[in-house]
Amino acid sequence: MPVAVDPQSEFAHAVYQVMGAIPPGRVASYGQVAAQAGFLRHARFVGRLMGTLPRGSQLPWWRIIRGDGRSGMTGAAAQRQLDLLANEGVIALSGRISFSDYGAFH
């Protein structure tokens, strides 16, 4: 069973700050967000935390992708993420986004 992540924790607040700072047209991996938040090797917890965002949250969850450039979601949710990114000018080729072209952290 996956470990729950408290959305009120220090970790969550740090991740929310990093997530909110990713500009439109840029992406970051779960691992990059964790590292920028000061929690190396916590990429999976970033993903779990994103799954707890309340409906209507203004945090740009769609700018967080897997380290291989693909969506961390499946089906309609993955397509929605790619559509939101496309609206910001981020182009996915064969379902993959280039960090060298669109990465927020170099």
Helices and strands as residue ranges (DSSP letters): H 10-21, E 28-29, H 30-36, H 43-50, G 61-63, E 64-65, H 75-87, E 92-93, E 96-97, H 99-102
